[in-house]
Amino acid sequence: MSFWKRFARNRQAVLGMFILALVILMALFAGAFYPDDPFRLAGKPLAPPGTSGFLLGSDSLGRDVASGIAHGAKTSIMIGLVATVAAVFIGVIFGALSGYYGGKIDDALMRVTEMFQTIPSFVFAILLVAIMKPSIESIVIAITVVSWPGVARLVRGEFLALKNREFVQACHTLGMGDIQIMLREILPNCVSPIIVVGSLMVATAILIESGLAFLGLGDPNIMSWGFQIGAGRTMLRSAWWVCTFPGIAILVTVLAINLVGEGLNDALNPRLRERQ
Amino acid sequence: MSDTTSQKLLDIQNLSILLPDGADRRYAVEDISIDLSPGETLCIVGESGSGKSLTARAVMGLLPGPKVRVGDGAINFLGEDTTKVTPERLRDIRGNEISMIFQEPMTALNPVMRIGDQIDEIFRFHVSMPAKERAARALQLLTDVNLPDPAGIMRAYPHELSGGQRQRAMIAMALALEPKILIADEPTTALDVTTQAQILKLIKELQQQHHTGVLFITHDFGVVADIADRVAVMQYGKLVEMGTVHEVLNAPQHPYTKGLIAAIPKLKPRAAREQSKESVLSAHGVRKTFGSTGGFSLFGKKDRVVHAVNDVSIEVHRGETLGIVGESGSGKSTMARCLIRLMDIDDGEIYVGDQEISKLDRKHMRPHRRRLQMVFQDPFASLNPRIRVGQIIAQGPILQGVDKEEANKRAKELISIVGLEESAFDRFPHEFSGGQRQRIGIARALALEPDILIADEPVSALDVSIQAQILELLDKIRKQMNLSMVFITHDLRVAAQVCDRVAVMQYGKVVEIGPTAELFGDPQHDYTKALLAAIPGKDWQTEDVA
């Protein structure tokens, strides 16, 4: 059965994929629907949804909430993807070297990994952004730094299990070099779990970014969902729409990514496939 | 009780077991009728996928439902149809009246429960008796299955016992309530031959004492010859032949049975061949120990050191096949991996031709890799599932500097030499069966045109008919390319068929080495004698099958 057929068997995953596609389209066409800067004062402050030409209302400074959500989608998705790709890259290198060589290299690399893991990840991210000054780069770096250890541990485990398989030993007897064995023989066999973990990491990255922005540690020049919630939180009782709609956007996006991740797991994990 | 001999214990009539939709066939088991009398041993024989295990599970109501289920037919156990009884009654029958022993005792026993408690559990679920009496019964059972120090074993956890001891404990549990039927699903397949012989003897003895009906599932005709009264042969879920052990083994009627029996390696050592004196591979005083070396032990715990290979010297001549036989833990696989430099040795010397290789680092070893190649045991683990077959084979020559075009051309040739379609070149390993994969593994090893092929149990994961084909292929190639072979196996029948000389290993040492015919005809060492005596069905094979 093809990969897509297996993926499509999980209805929830397909739903997640659909929502995610909508969010991505929204991010891509934000500029077309809302050509103006989302920080621009567009009209009356604190207008409820549906009034004064605001689809989802406006905040205390008269900024359009709907425009903010559309432009914020771009920020969230971009940060999620870039931070995840960077974290997977670092994690794979650490995990592969440590699992493949074992011994002292493994000890050294894993102690470093644990050092990162012992600090609560969100607190660590806040610390990093505070030190580096809030900007989009520093946020991506902070998210990468707190999320690569998980990938490293996963990849290390896969490499540990695979390096003693007979097909790897056969490569040794052919005289293949270490780098080639790691990249060509072992890595392709652990792509599936990496994809699954990576997809879930995108969701976590979006959450961390929103959290940072909510605390006022976001990039001040870039609109994001977390920033909107942070800006509206003091008026939650008088102007509920300022916080609520960006909150729903985060909820739906993260949920969609998680559903897709689960679906990928079902479709890519051969053991689960047999169980059905 | 009325006349028990005339009454059938188990009478399976026209049983069919359905497979889930989309499986490669509709029925796992189709229209099977089998019966079993008290005190009788019925062996169900067949290759993998023949449905023999599912038949046994159906009797216990242990089919992996809901998709795999009984489609049709009846399983009559003393007049009761176990496919129709209530789940409560079925639970009562299991363990109490029909019990089962499995292939892998390590997974069938609960690893976090003491053996004594596990036996106790059976009594608690099925009969009411005081704790003291239960303990006494459990102790008696462990004594009955000839376990040493039964009181100690009561307190032991499964991992503290050896494979054979675990299987004895399983048998003790199975027989705890004196069931009328014992179902044994490949109970000795995971065990060494000497242990297997003991377990078979034990089952036989206990059966005679308790007049139990035994349904014995196996793929090994040697075991059948030793233990069966009657034999049922299964293929693709159908019963192809049934009869007394004498009828089926010595005068098989169905072509499938005939083929299977013909494929069993004969215990007759191969005829001696002209020997070359040229040494292509030799090892002198090789030692390899395992254990936590380096690293300090914080709590002063003594490191456990295992001498996997202890002062082994062997020599292989050009064109010769040297067999290394032994049971699990004898160090034979470690020796193979040392010879091919997958492991570094602690002490000793290894020569390929007149080049010493054991001290070479990886870079200097690389040019010599070509001369030594290996065929692995597990055809499913030895091929990278993500790489196409053609590349798997061509990889070696390309690494050694052969032009890519040239290597691909050679790979195609090799694919046909090992008897596969040329279209295999662009396919992935998972599209092939176990035997075909082993052929691919052989082609990969041959691609470098080695002088010496080291085969580590190359046929032990294969069905007997496929096994015969692979052995034939190896022999053909050896002749064609004038290869020398080191053939590691635990199966003495296979060793007798393919090896010119045999080295017997025990506890990391070679205890006896000599030409196959001499070693089989006149073994000197006690261990060799014990191994030869334990070969299942060794009396049967002397009567040649017509």
Chai-1 contact restraints between the chains, C-beta under 6 A:
chainA,res_idxA,chainB,res_idxB,connection_type,confidence,min_distance_angstrom,max_distance_angstrom,comment,restraint_id
A,R165,B,A381,contact,1.0,0.0,6.0,A-B,restraint_1
A,E166,B,F376,contact,1.0,0.0,6.0,A-B,restraint_2
A,E166,B,D378,contact,1.0,0.0,6.0,A-B,restraint_3
A,E166,B,A381,contact,1.0,0.0,6.0,A-B,restraint_4
A,E166,B,S382,contact,1.0,0.0,6.0,A-B,restraint_5
A,F167,B,S382,contact,1.0,0.0,6.0,A-B,restraint_6
A,F167,B,L383,contact,1.0,0.0,6.0,A-B,restraint_7
A,F167,B,N384,contact,1.0,0.0,6.0,A-B,restraint_8
A,Q169,B,L342,contact,1.0,0.0,6.0,A-B,restraint_9
A,A170,B,S382,contact,1.0,0.0,6.0,A-B,restraint_10
A,H172,B,L342,contact,1.0,0.0,6.0,A-B,restraint_11
A,T173,B,I340,contact,1.0,0.0,6.0,A-B,restraint_12
A,T173,B,M374,contact,1.0,0.0,6.0,A-B,restraint_13
A,L174,B,G396,contact,1.0,0.0,6.0,A-B,restraint_14
A,L174,B,L399,contact,1.0,0.0,6.0,A-B,restraint_15
A,G175,B,R366,contact,1.0,0.0,6.0,A-B,restraint_16
A,G175,B,R369,contact,1.0,0.0,6.0,A-B,restraint_17
A,G175,B,L399,contact,1.0,0.0,6.0,A-B,restraint_18
A,M176,B,L399,contact,1.0,0.0,6.0,A-B,restraint_19
A,E185,B,N384,contact,1.0,0.0,6.0,A-B,restraint_20
A,P188,B,R386,contact,1.0,0.0,6.0,A-B,restraint_21
A,N189,B,R386,contact,1.0,0.0,6.0,A-B,restraint_22
